[in-house]
């Protein structure tokens, strides 16, 4: 009679040791997951302080100092441009002027996004023309950016 009782006690002891090992493994897994979660929270916090773009393109912008005369030097600037494809959150609106409090755009013309650029065309119908644009972009994970761009062009004199 002692033999079956000893067998039963040994079996229960083995199963209880297995449960303890599984519990320790689960605790170790939970600790690893907590550490991973903390590191991911840190990464997300860093992303919220950066500009995040869906796409990027390279632009070669010729210098305004180029004379385009025979035997002259030509210069330019190569820039990396990030942009967001979501037209709801990225826009450029050409305007004549803007007033604040309340904000109002005068004579707005929304430009369309094409290959990462907002293309515009202005007629140089006087000696000098000016234009402004309201630009803004934002991404669900990063910072938003916006402002007013002011530009001018004038007739080249010989």
BELWO-V497559 format. One record per run of one state. SS is the DSSP state (helix for helix, strand for strand, loop for the rest). FROM is the first residue (numbers start at 1). TO is the last residue. If there is no record, write none. Layout:
ss->[SS,SS]
from->[FROM,FROM]
to->[TO,TO]
//
This chain:
ss->[loop,helix,loop,strand,loop,strand,loop,strand,loop,strand,loop,strand,loop,strand,loop,strand,loop,strand,loop,strand,loop,strand,loop]
from->[1,2,48,55,63,76,84,90,96,97,100,104,107,109,111,113,115,117,119,128,138,145,155]
to->[1,47,54,62,75,83,89,95,96,99,103,106,108,110,112,114,116,118,127,137,144,154,158]
//
